[in-house]
Amino acid sequence: MKVDRLAVSVSEMNVTPMLDVLLVLLVMFMVMSIRLHRTVDASLPVPCTGACGASAQIVLEVLPGPVYKINRVIVPTAALGDTIASIYASRPEKIMQVAGYPGVQYQDVVSAMDIARGAGVTVLGIAPRESYLKK
């Protein structure tokens, strides 16, 4: 008995469509991650190492509740924007330090920063922890 060799066809998988889909997904992920990335620009103050004169810094403190203080004076939430605008109306440099206390929600601090920007503050910095926790 003679056995004929059967022609066995070996099929190879075509990976080109799979790579095309993978590259499209990679590009979409990169574009979406760039668009979803949001930041809040902040600057940290440089500590004074010599004889420093009295500075006229304005510090906005955000306490739990939220309760707002500007240079240790309590400001009602509804009047926060107007108070900041009146403070900075005659100031040439519009720089404010923001201090968020432990236990304050992130949204309250960002809302206070947004109100300050709307009232004319151009530079927002983060107050060092030691400066606002001391009483």
N, C-alpha and C positions, 0 to 999 in steps of 0.2 A: 504494500500500500504506500502510495506516494502522497506525501503531505505537501500541498502547495503553501508557499509562504503567503500568508495573508498580509495584505498591505495595511499596515497600521498607520493611521494618520495621527500624528502628534500635534495637538492644537496648543498653541502658545497663547497665553493671555496678553491682550493688548493693554498696556498700562498708560498709554498716552492720554486717553480721556480722563483717567483717574488723576493724573498729574495736572491736567488742565483745571479740573475742579479744585484740586488742592491749592494751586496757585491763585485761583480766583478767590477762594476763601481766605487765604493768607493776606492778599491785598485788601480785601474788605475788612478784615480784622484790624489791620494796621491803620486804615483810614478812620474806622470807627473809634479806635482807641485814642487817636489824635483829637478827634472832635469831642470826645467825652471828657478829656482832661481839662479840668478847671483849676485855677490857682488863685490864691489871694497873695498879692505882693506885700511883704512886710520888711521892715528893717529893724535891726537890733541896735540899740544905742551903744556907743563906745564908752566904757567906764572912765571916769575922770581919775587921772593918776597924779595930778599936781594940784596947784592952787586954783581951784575952780571958783569962778564968780557965781553969784546967785543967778540961776537961770530962770527964765520965765516959761518953763515947760508947762504944757497943759496935759493932764493925765485924766483919761476917762476910765473910771473903774466900773466894771460890770460885776455885780454881786448876785447871788442866787435870788430869784424871785420873778423877774429881774428887777434889780434896783440899780440905778445909775448914779454915780458920783463924779463930779468934775472938780478936781483938786480938793477932794475930801468934802465937798458940799453936795448934799443930795439934790438931785434934779428929777422932777416928775417925768415919767415916761412920755407923756403927751407933749411936754415942752422941751424935750431933748434937742430936737433939730433947731428950734428957734434959739435956744440958749447957746448952742455951739455956733450958730450963724452970727449971733451978736458978739460973741467973744472974738471971732476971727474977722469981723468986719473991718477993723482998723489995723490988723496985723499984716505985715508984708509977707512973712513966711508962715505958711499954714501947715504946721507940723503938730501932730497929736500922738501921744503915747496911749496905748490901750492896755489895760490890765484886766485879765479875766481871773477871777478867784476860783479856787477849787470848788467843785460842785455846781458850777455854772454850766448851762447847756451851751454847746457849740453854736447853735442857732441864735442864741441871745447875743453872743459876742459878735457874730457876723452881722446881725441886724444892727447893732450899735455902730459897727464900722461902716455899714452902708448908710446909715443916717448921717454919720459924720462926713462921709464923702459927699452926700447930697447937700450938706450945709456949707460946703466950700473947703473942707480940709483936703489938701493935695497929697500929703505924705502921712501915712499911718505907720507907727512903730509899735513894737511890743515892749512894754515896760519890764525891766528886770524884776524877777520875783521878790528879791530882797527889798526893793524900794517901795512896794505897795503893801507888803504883808506886815511891815513894821508900823506900829501905831504911835 
